Amino acid sequence: PGVPEDASNLCCRAAAAFAEAARIPPRWSLTLEKRIPVAGGCGGGSSDAASTLSLLNRMYGDPLSQETLHGLATRLGADVPFFLQSSPARATGIGEKLVPIPGSLRCGLVLANPGFPIPASWAYAHWRDLPKPPATDPEALLKALAAGDAPGVAAQTYNVFDAAICRKFPVLALLLEDLRAAGCWAAHVSGSGPTVFGLCPGAQATAVAGKLRKTHGESLWTAGLDLG
């Protein structure tokens, strides 16, 4: 529910952009199976669009260069270029300037979504109204990532939207408190919400997700993933 089934869907927009650039008639039928909440602040639509571009390019023997695909992705959305590649990357500009970085992180990731939407436009309009989190050190983050230091990576995470979104939606503040109380090294809002995430030891992720559902109800969407 909530997935656009017309030409406004990012997959359809990506397919149309590919067809125009490759000069190929857009004669496709797309089936999209969503595994994460719609508008959940997890980059789902952006990754769907990037996957569509990559899939179509492979189907037709790579008629478009990676540079051209990157340009199409940027026009579709600032997050889309990131998902054209399969490695971590440092992003600058609006997110379209990407430099691959090394890193192999073994940890657990817990996601929780209470099921209501938060327009990204609201988050961007209100985040400046509240104090910002302490600045972290990008170089320290890269060093921890390269070393596989999961607690060190967690210590360098933050989201400037946290304060504004948690003030407007107190249930998200409660979810973050419960993630930290359950042993997560760090917990924040994902993107502009409403999904929240926690980083923890891999073996604990499923149990932490279960604790959240026990506290907040089975209707809470959760995922506990071992990224090792």
C-alpha positions in Angstrom: 0.0 0.0 0.0 1.2 3.5 -0.8 3.4 2.5 -3.8 2.5 4.7 -6.8 1.3 2.4 -9.7 1.5 5.1 -12.4 4.2 7.0 -14.2 5.2 8.9 -11.0 6.8 5.8 -9.5 10.6 6.2 -9.5 11.0 2.9 -11.3 8.8 4.1 -14.2 10.6 7.4 -14.2 14.0 5.6 -14.4 12.8 3.3 -17.2 11.5 6.3 -19.2 14.8 8.2 -18.7 16.8 5.1 -19.8 14.6 4.7 -22.9 15.1 8.3 -23.9 18.9 8.2 -23.4 19.4 4.8 -25.1 16.8 5.5 -27.8 15.0 2.3 -27.1 11.2 2.1 -27.1 9.9 1.8 -23.5 8.1 -1.5 -23.9 8.4 -3.0 -20.5 6.3 -4.4 -17.7 7.8 -3.8 -14.2 6.9 -5.8 -11.1 8.1 -4.2 -7.8 8.1 -6.2 -4.5 8.7 -3.9 -1.6 10.5 -5.4 1.4 10.8 -2.2 3.5 8.2 0.4 4.4 7.2 2.9 1.8 8.5 6.4 2.5 10.4 4.9 5.4 13.6 7.0 5.2 15.6 4.0 4.1 16.3 5.0 0.5 14.0 2.4 -0.9 12.6 4.4 -3.9 16.1 5.6 -4.7 17.6 2.0 -4.7 14.6 0.8 -6.8 15.3 3.5 -9.4 19.0 2.7 -9.5 18.3 -1.0 -9.9 15.9 -0.3 -12.8 18.6 1.7 -14.6 21.2 -1.0 -14.0 18.9 -3.8 -15.0 17.8 -2.2 -18.3 21.4 -1.3 -19.2 22.5 -4.9 -18.7 19.5 -6.2 -20.7 20.5 -4.3 -23.7 24.3 -4.9 -23.6 25.3 -1.8 -21.7 24.5 0.9 -24.3 24.9 3.6 -21.7 28.2 4.4 -20.0 28.4 4.5 -16.2 28.9 8.3 -16.5 25.6 8.6 -18.4 23.8 6.4 -16.0 25.1 8.5 -13.1 23.8 11.6 -14.8 20.3 10.0 -15.2 20.4 8.9 -11.6 21.3 12.4 -10.4 18.3 13.9 -12.2 16.0 11.3 -10.6 17.1 12.1 -7.1 20.2 13.0 -5.0 20.3 9.6 -3.4 20.0 7.5 -6.6 23.6 7.6 -7.8 24.8 6.0 -4.5 22.8 2.8 -5.3 24.4 2.4 -8.7 27.4 0.9 -7.0 27.8 -1.9 -4.6 30.4 -0.5 -2.2 30.4 2.0 0.6 31.2 5.5 -0.6 31.9 9.0 0.7 29.4 11.4 -0.7 29.7 15.2 -1.2 27.8 17.8 -3.2 24.1 16.9 -3.0 25.2 13.3 -2.7 26.1 12.7 -6.3 29.9 13.1 -5.9 31.0 9.6 -4.7 34.3 8.2 -3.8 34.4 4.4 -3.0 35.9 3.6 0.4 37.1 0.3 1.8 35.3 -1.3 4.7 34.1 -4.6 6.0 31.8 -4.1 9.0 30.5 -7.0 11.2 27.6 -5.8 13.3 23.9 -6.0 13.8 21.4 -3.6 12.3 18.0 -3.1 13.9 15.2 -1.2 12.0 11.8 -0.2 13.4 9.0 1.7 11.7 5.8 2.7 13.5 3.8 3.0 10.3 3.0 6.7 9.8 4.6 8.9 7.1 6.9 11.9 7.7 7.3 14.1 4.6 10.9 14.8 4.0 9.9 18.4 3.2 8.7 18.7 6.9 12.0 17.5 8.2 14.0 19.8 6.1 11.8 22.8 7.1 12.1 22.2 10.8 15.6 20.7 11.6 17.2 24.2 12.0 14.8 25.1 14.8 16.6 23.0 17.4 20.1 22.5 18.6 22.3 20.4 16.4 24.2 17.3 17.6 27.9 17.6 18.2 29.9 17.5 15.1 31.6 14.1 14.4 34.8 13.4 12.6 34.5 12.0 9.1 38.1 10.8 9.1 37.6 9.0 12.4 34.5 7.3 10.8 36.5 6.2 7.8 39.3 4.9 10.0 36.9 2.9 12.1 35.2 1.5 9.0 38.4 0.4 7.4 39.4 -1.3 10.7 36.1 -3.1 11.0 35.6 -1.3 14.4 31.8 -1.4 14.7 31.5 0.5 18.0 33.9 3.1 16.6 31.7 3.6 13.6 28.6 3.8 15.8 30.2 6.5 17.8 30.6 8.7 14.7 26.9 8.4 13.6 24.4 11.1 14.0 21.4 12.7 12.2 20.6 16.4 12.3 16.9 15.6 11.9 16.8 13.6 15.2 15.8 16.4 17.6 13.1 18.0 15.4 11.5 14.7 14.4 11.6 13.2 18.0 10.0 16.4 19.4 7.2 16.2 16.8 6.8 12.4 17.1 7.6 11.3 20.7 7.1 7.6 19.9 10.3 7.8 17.8 12.2 9.2 20.8 10.9 6.2 22.9 12.0 3.8 20.2 15.5 5.3 20.2 15.6 5.1 24.0 14.6 1.4 23.9 17.2 0.6 21.2 19.9 2.1 23.4 18.6 0.4 26.5 18.6 -3.0 24.7 22.4 -2.6 24.1 22.7 -0.8 20.8 25.9 1.2 20.5 24.0 4.0 18.7 20.5 4.7 17.6 19.1 7.4 15.3 16.3 8.3 12.9 17.0 6.9 9.5 17.0 9.7 6.9 13.9 11.9 7.5 12.1 9.0 9.3 9.9 7.5 10.5 12.2 4.5 10.5 14.8 4.4 13.3 17.9 2.3 13.4 20.3 0.8 15.9 23.8 -0.7 15.6 24.6 -3.6 17.9 26.5 -6.9 18.0 25.3 -9.0 15.1 24.1 -11.9 17.3 21.8 -9.5 19.2 19.9 -7.9 16.3 17.0 -10.3 16.2 16.5 -10.3 19.9 16.5 -6.5 20.1 13.9 -6.3 17.3 11.8 -8.8 19.3 12.1 -6.6 22.4 10.8 -3.6 20.5 7.7 -5.5 19.2 7.0 -6.8 22.7 7.1 -3.3 24.1 5.4 -1.4 21.3 3.1 -4.0 19.8 3.3 -6.5 17.0 2.1 -3.9 14.5 5.5 -2.3 14.8 7.5 -3.2 11.7 11.0 -4.4 12.6 14.0 -6.0 11.0 17.0 -7.5 12.9 19.9 -8.1 10.5 23.4 -9.6 11.0 25.6 -7.7 8.6 28.5 -10.0 9.2 
